[in-house]
């Protein structure tokens, strides 16, 4: 019995030792778990901060191309809620322009390649952004593709994409305050504007009309420079006119707050007339002997304004400036949307002696059909093609083809969105006539030319 009691006591001591060891182990595990949860919470907070601050649109898609992760900027670009993106196909929540432009990139990525891409896209507010994109395949332990990451880095451009015009908004008032002839449809425009209609930034439609009538604008210009220097026949320098709107206390009104109202309530013809009137008076004062050409964008609604050519005739007769000093730029998409108005506008303007440019020209059947019909002096090659000519042989081939076709029919070419010296060298090599972009010159106040 004594031996049994001794064995039982040893077993009890062993059990007590095991229980103590288990207690210590559990205590340590609880401590580690609490530390891990605290660390995870801190990391989550850091990641959320990075997620919200990182200027890159990041997303992950599985092999079925369904979104399994996206960051804040990705969601903001599409202006959707999380449940409208998570688990959905890209083509289900993105617009056609976003998805169609990267279909081929996704195919290459799912074949195992890392793909780089550049293109120009328009945001929901109508602003143009230059996108640098990367598509990275995701492999499992067996080297099989199970998904892919997308990184989109947007960078705002000075220039808006069609169908809007290249008008910027800013600033300071200017000493020249032209008076424009009233558009016969102005009363109709006013009556269509709801009272107290405001944008998110508080810019009202009435405020915009007040600015147009009061000439509260300041004009900027961006140089378009010749690429092929011929000493026997030098080409004139072009200046594209950009407009900015002045607000109280010289605050800047962002384009996204201003242009939607101008376009929504059909006020672009009023604004276009103000710009034309201003430029003609400015030219008669400061540039009477200048050989420069000043390019003015016209909106789609202005193309259908049947009284615009008569307005132009009266303006030119008052000042006696050379009509060839002015070049009117028509967006390709505006012309394709209503070719009859575009053709009539171009014909009437050229009959006055002014020049005409067709902008954002792309290499597709609709573009080529339009080029056969419309009479123009300059053809601006779409910036989304120009951006890629050093990386994409297909886009380079398109630019070469556009340039060749234009030269055959005696039209000079202008490359849009030129940003590097390497692109300038390539454009000279393929015989493009002019170039415009930050690699040439940034926009600056018109008064600096005085």
C-alpha positions in Angstrom: 0.0 0.0 0.0 2.9 2.3 0.8 4.4 1.6 -2.6 1.1 2.4 -4.3 0.8 5.7 -2.4 4.3 6.7 -3.5 3.6 5.8 -7.1 0.4 7.8 -7.0 2.2 10.8 -5.5 4.8 10.7 -8.3 2.0 10.6 -10.9 0.3 13.5 -9.2 3.6 15.5 -9.2 4.1 14.6 -12.9 0.5 15.7 -13.7 1.1 19.0 -11.8 4.3 19.6 -13.7 2.5 19.0 -17.0 -0.3 21.2 -16.0 2.1 24.0 -15.0 4.0 23.6 -18.3 0.7 23.7 -20.2 -0.4 26.8 -18.2 2.9 28.5 -19.1 2.6 27.5 -22.8 -1.0 28.7 -23.0 -0.1 32.0 -21.2 2.7 32.5 -23.8 0.4 31.7 -26.7 -2.2 34.2 -25.4 0.5 36.8 -25.0 1.8 36.1 -28.6 -1.8 36.1 -30.0 -2.5 39.4 -28.3 0.8 40.8 -29.7 0.0 39.4 -33.1 -3.5 40.9 -33.1 -2.1 44.3 -31.9 0.6 44.2 -34.6 -1.9 43.1 -37.3 -4.2 46.0 -36.2 -1.3 48.4 -36.5 -0.2 47.0 -39.8 -3.8 47.2 -41.1 -4.0 50.8 -40.1 -0.7 51.5 -41.8 -1.8 49.6 -44.9 -5.1 51.5 -44.9 -3.2 54.7 -44.8 -0.9 53.6 -47.7 -4.0 52.3 -49.5 -5.7 55.7 -49.3 -2.6 57.8 -50.0 -0.7 55.8 -52.6 -1.2 57.5 -56.0 -1.6 54.2 -57.8 -4.8 52.4 -58.8 -4.1 48.8 -57.6 -6.2 45.8 -58.1 -6.0 42.0 -58.1 -8.0 39.7 -60.4 -8.2 35.9 -60.2 -7.8 33.5 -63.2 -11.5 34.1 -64.1 -10.7 37.9 -64.2 -12.9 38.7 -61.2 -11.7 41.4 -58.9 -10.6 40.1 -55.5 -8.9 43.2 -54.2 -8.8 46.9 -55.1 -7.5 50.0 -53.3 -9.2 53.3 -52.7 -8.0 55.1 -55.8 -9.1 52.3 -58.0 -12.6 52.6 -56.6 -12.6 56.4 -56.8 -11.7 56.3 -60.5 -14.9 54.4 -61.3 -16.9 56.2 -58.7 -18.4 53.0 -57.4 -18.9 51.3 -54.0 -16.9 48.3 -52.9 -19.7 45.8 -53.5 -20.0 47.1 -57.1 -16.4 46.0 -57.8 -15.5 43.1 -55.5 -16.0 39.8 -57.2 -17.1 41.3 -60.5 -15.5 41.1 -64.0 -13.6 44.2 -65.1 -15.9 44.8 -68.1 -18.9 44.7 -65.7 -18.0 47.8 -63.7 -15.6 49.7 -66.0 -16.5 51.7 -69.1 -15.7 50.5 -72.6 -12.8 52.9 -73.1 -11.0 51.6 -69.9 -11.6 47.9 -70.6 -11.1 47.7 -74.4 -7.8 49.5 -74.2 -6.3 46.8 -72.0 -7.9 43.6 -73.3 -4.7 42.6 -75.2 -2.6 43.4 -72.1 -4.6 41.0 -70.0 -4.3 38.2 -72.5 -0.5 38.6 -72.6 -0.4 38.7 -68.8 -2.4 35.5 -68.5 0.2 33.9 -70.8 2.9 34.7 -68.2 4.3 38.0 -69.4 4.7 41.2 -67.4 3.1 43.9 -69.6 3.7 47.7 -69.6 1.3 50.0 -71.3 0.6 53.8 -71.7 -2.5 55.5 -72.9 -4.8 58.5 -72.5 -8.1 58.3 -70.7 -10.9 60.7 -69.8 -12.2 60.8 -66.2 -15.9 61.0 -65.3 -15.4 64.8 -64.9 -14.0 65.0 -68.5 -10.4 65.6 -67.6 -7.6 63.9 -69.6 -5.2 61.7 -67.8 -2.0 60.0 -69.1 -1.9 56.4 -67.7 1.2 54.4 -67.2 0.1 50.8 -66.5 1.6 47.5 -65.5 0.1 44.0 -65.5 1.8 41.3 -63.4 0.9 37.6 -63.5 0.5 35.8 -60.1 2.0 32.2 -60.0 1.3 29.5 -57.5 4.0 27.1 -56.1 3.7 24.9 -59.3 4.3 28.0 -61.5 0.8 28.0 -62.7 -1.0 31.3 -63.2 -3.8 31.9 -60.7 -4.4 35.6 -61.2 -2.8 38.9 -62.0 -2.2 42.4 -60.5 -2.9 45.6 -62.3 -1.2 48.9 -61.5 -2.5 52.1 -63.1 -0.7 55.4 -62.5 -2.8 58.4 -63.7 -1.2 61.8 -64.4 -3.4 64.7 -65.2 -2.9 66.4 -68.6 -3.5 70.0 -69.5 -5.6 68.8 -72.3 -9.1 67.3 -72.2 -10.1 64.4 -74.4 -13.0 64.6 -76.8 -15.8 65.3 -77.0 -14.9 68.3 -74.7 -12.5 71.1 -75.8 -9.1 72.0 -74.7 -10.3 74.8 -72.4 -8.6 75.3 -69.1 -10.0 77.4 -66.3 -8.2 79.8 -64.0 -7.2 83.0 -62.8 -6.9 86.6 -63.3 -8.8 89.0 -65.4 -7.3 90.5 -68.5 -7.3 94.2 -69.6 -9.1 93.4 -72.9 -12.8 93.0 -72.4 -14.3 92.2 -75.8 -18.0 92.5 -76.4 -19.4 89.7 -78.4 -22.5 89.6 -80.5 -25.4 87.9 -78.7 -26.1 84.4 -79.7 -29.8 84.2 -80.7 -30.2 81.0 -78.6 -28.9 82.7 -75.5 -32.3 83.3 -74.0 -33.2 79.6 -74.7 -30.0 78.6 -72.9 -30.8 80.8 -69.9 -34.4 79.4 -69.6 -33.1 75.8 -69.6 -30.9 76.4 -66.5 -32.6 75.3 -63.1 -32.3 77.8 -60.3 -29.6 77.2 -57.7 -28.0 74.5 -59.9 -24.5 74.0 -58.4 -21.6 71.7 -59.0 -19.8 70.1 -56.1 -17.5 73.0 -55.8 -20.3 75.5 -55.7 -19.9 77.0 -59.2 -23.4 77.9 -60.4 -24.6 78.1 -64.0 -25.6 81.8 -63.4 -22.1 82.5 -62.2 -20.7 81.0 -65.4 -23.0 83.1 -67.6 -22.0 86.2 -65.5 -18.3 85.3 -66.2 -18.9 85.0 -69.9 -20.8 88.2 -70.2 -18.3 90.1 -68.0 -15.3 88.7 -69.7 -13.8 87.3 -66.5 -11.3 85.1 -68.2 -7.6 85.0 -68.8 -6.1 83.3 -71.9 -3.1 81.0 -71.9 -1.3 79.6 -74.9 0.8 76.6 -75.6 3.4 76.5 -78.4 3.2 74.2 -81.3 6.6 74.1 -82.9 7.8 73.1 -86.4 10.0 69.9 -86.4 11.2 70.1 -90.0 13.3 73.3 -90.4 13.5 74.5 -93.9 15.5 77.8 -94.1 14.1 78.5 -97.6 10.5 78.2 -96.3 10.3 78.5 -92.5 7.1 77.2 -91.0 5.2 79.6 -88.6 5.0 78.8 -84.9 1.5 77.9 -83.8 0.0 78.8 -80.4 -3.0 76.9 -79.1 -5.3 79.1 -77.0 -6.4 77.8 -73.6 -8.9 79.6 -71.4 -9.1 79.9 -67.6 -11.8 81.5 -65.5 -11.2 84.1 -62.8 -13.1 83.8 -59.5 -13.4 86.0 -56.5 -10.1 86.6 -54.7 -8.2 85.0 -57.6 -9.2 81.5 -56.5 -8.8 78.9 -59.2 -11.9 77.0 -60.4 -10.9 73.5 -61.5 -12.0 72.4 -65.0 -14.2 69.6 -63.6 -16.3 72.2 -61.8 -16.7 74.6 -64.7 -16.8 72.7 -68.1 -19.6 70.3 -67.2 -22.0 73.3 -66.7 -20.8 75.0 -69.9 -21.4 71.9 -71.9 -24.6 70.7 -70.1 -26.4 73.9 -70.7 -25.1 74.5 -74.2 -23.1 77.5 -73.3 -19.9 76.6 -75.2 -21.0 78.7 -78.3 -21.1 81.8 -76.0 -17.7 81.0 -74.6 -16.2 80.3 -78.0 -17.5 83.6 -79.3 -15.9 85.4 -76.3 -12.5 83.7 -77.1 -12.7 84.6 -80.8 -13.7 88.2 -80.1 -10.9 88.6 -77.5 -8.2 87.1 -79.7 -9.1 89.2 -82.7 -8.9 92.4 -80.6 -5.7 91.2 -79.0 -4.1 90.4 -82.4 -5.1 93.8 -83.8 -3.4 95.4 -80.8 -0.3 93.4 -80.2 0.3 91.0 -83.2 -0.5 92.9 -86.3 2.8 91.9 -88.0 3.1 88.4 -86.4 3.5 85.3 -88.6 2.3 83.1 -85.8 -0.9 81.1 -86.1 -3.3 81.1 -83.2 -5.4 77.9 -82.8 -8.8 78.2 -81.1 -10.8 75.1 -80.1 -14.5 75.1 -81.1 -17.1 72.9 -79.3 -19.6 70.5 -80.9 -22.4 72.9 -80.3 -20.5 75.7 -82.0 -20.2 73.6 -85.1 -24.0 73.6 -85.4 -24.3 77.4 -84.8 -25.3 78.6 -88.3 -24.7 82.3 -87.3 -21.1 81.7 -86.2 -19.5 82.3 -89.7 -21.4 85.6 -90.0 -20.2 86.6 -86.5 -16.6 85.7 -87.7 -17.0 87.8 -90.8 -18.1 90.9 -88.9 -15.2 90.5 -86.4 -12.6 90.2 -89.1 -14.0 93.2 -91.0 -13.8 95.4 -87.9 -10.1 94.8 -87.3 -8.7 94.0 -90.7 -6.4 91.4 -89.3 -5.3 88.5 -91.6 -7.8 85.7 -91.4 -5.0 83.1 -91.8 -3.7 84.2 -88.4 -6.6 82.1 -86.9 -6.9 78.3 -87.0 -10.1 76.6 -85.7 -9.6 73.2 -84.1 -12.4 70.6 -84.5 -12.3 67.5 -82.4 -12.5 64.3 -84.5 -15.2 62.8 -82.3 -17.3 65.9 -82.6 -17.0 65.8 -86.4 -17.8 62.1 -86.5 -20.9 62.6 -84.3 -22.3 65.2 -86.7 -20.3 65.2 -90.0 -22.8 67.5 -91.8 -22.3 70.3 -89.3 -18.5 69.8 -89.2 -18.2 69.9 -93.0 -20.3 73.0 -93.2 -18.4 74.8 -90.5 -15.0 73.9 -92.0 -16.1 75.1 -95.4 -17.6 78.4 -94.2 -14.5 79.2 -92.0 -12.1 78.4 -94.8 -14.1 80.6 -97.2 -13.4 83.5 -94.8 -9.7 82.7 -95.2 -9.2 81.1 -91.7 -7.5 77.8 -91.3 -9.0 74.5 -89.9 -7.4 71.7 -87.9 -8.8 68.3 -87.2 -7.7 67.2 -83.7 -7.2 63.8 -81.9 -7.1 61.9 -85.2 -6.9 58.2 -84.8 -6.2 55.4 -87.3 -9.6 53.8 -87.8 -12.2 53.5 -90.5 -14.4 56.3 -89.2 -11.4 58.7 -89.1 -10.3 57.8 -92.6 -13.8 58.2 -94.0 -14.0 61.7 -92.4 -10.7 62.7 -93.8 -11.9 62.0 -97.3 -14.8 64.4 -96.9 -13.6 67.3 -94.8 -11.3 70.1 -96.1 -8.7 71.0 -93.5 -5.2 72.5 -93.3 -3.7 70.6 -90.3 -4.2 67.2 -88.8 -3.4 66.6 -85.2 -2.4 63.0 -84.5 -4.0 61.6 -81.3 -1.8 61.8 -78.3 -2.6 58.2 -77.2 -0.7 57.0 -80.3 2.2 59.5 -79.9 2.8 58.4 -76.3 3.5 54.8 -77.4 5.5 55.2 -80.6 8.8 54.2 -78.8 7.3 51.1 -77.1 4.6 49.9 -79.5 5.5 49.1 -83.1 1.8 49.0 -84.0 1.2 52.5 -82.8 4.3 53.7 -84.6 3.0 52.2 -87.8 -0.3 53.9 -87.3 1.4 57.3 -86.8 3.6 56.7 -89.9 0.5 55.8 -91.9 -1.5 58.8 -90.8 1.4 61.1 -91.6 1.8 59.6 -95.0 -1.9 59.9 -95.9 -2.0 63.5 -94.7 1.0 64.5 -96.8 -0.4 62.8 -99.9 -3.5 65.1 -99.7 -1.3 68.2 -98.8 -2.2 68.4 -95.1 0.4 69.2 -92.5 0.6 67.0 -89.4 0.9 67.9 -85.7 1.8 65.4 -83.0 -0.2 65.9 -79.7 1.1 65.2 -76.1 4.8 65.1 -77.0 6.7 64.8 -73.7 10.2 63.6 -74.2 13.2 64.4 -76.4 13.3 60.8 -77.6 9.8 61.1 -79.1 10.7 64.4 -80.7 13.7 62.7 -82.4 11.4 59.9 -83.7 8.8 62.3 -85.0 11.5 64.2 -86.9 12.7 60.9 -88.3 9.3 59.9 -89.6 8.7 63.4 -91.0 5.9 64.8 -88.8 5.6 68.5 -89.4 4.8 70.0 -85.9 4.8 68.9 -82.2 2.9 70.0 -79.2 3.2 69.0 -75.5 5.1 69.5 -72.3 8.3 68.3 -74.0 7.9 71.3 -76.3 6.4 74.0 -74.1 4.1 74.3 -71.1 1.1 76.6 -71.3 1.8 80.2 -70.3 -0.2 83.5 -70.2 -1.0 85.0 -73.5 0.2 88.4 -72.3 3.8 87.1 -72.2 3.7 87.3 -76.0 2.9 91.0 -76.0 
